[in-house]
């Protein structure tokens, strides 16, 4: 039955191949309207064939890449939950959660509307809206994310059978109506606290960002987890920060 999910999706999308303008992530330009309708059809077919119970069971994380982690976290957490976001999916039994995109992520829950083993399969683009135009236009429904290209033989995930967890550093799950459930740091609890306190050696830039992140976390009401989904107590974070102050 599981194998029929992917086969059914391929059957329903066999005539929908396209490549749209990669700079127009919401298909606003008139020349991309046809692709927009095809992208909607892809997501509709996916929703009809996907095992939504399996999608709900996965750990889903939106990772912060590069730059100032605190600023990126604050910016992301201001986004309304009705705006679709890109996340990475992991099996619940994953021993260590890793990502090629960053050391810090937001654990989210929400409805998966599209998924693939490789993010380049969906190619949903990078959302930037400095002017706020799209946020205004989609203020009621939320800003959508759709595939900017589609190939019939693409590596989409419909169920456990079609999910390849060994590619979890590269997959993409589009999540709608999401809510934050916690912050993930891609290292062990002991390493995280050790880097903050100075007991564990790390690259200077990483140490600074970890300590700034720890300061932000200590004032936040969000739960914090390490790479094995062990909760990190804020009392331990505060103690590590105090140990740093003693060394100054």
Buried (B, 14 or more C-beta within 10 A) or exposed (E): EEEEBBEBBBEBBEEBEBEBBEEBBBBEEEEBEEBBEBBEBBBEBBBEBBBEEBBEEBBBBBBBEEEEBBEBBEEBEEBEBBBBBBBBBBBEEBEEBBBEBBBBBBBBBBBBBBBBBBBEBBBBBEBEBEEEEBBEEBEEEBBBBBBBBBBEEBBBBBBBBBBEBEBBEBBBBBBBBBEBBBBBBBBBBBBBBBBBBBEBEBEEEEBEBBBBBBBBBBEBEBBBBBBEBEEBEBEBBBEBBEBBEEEE
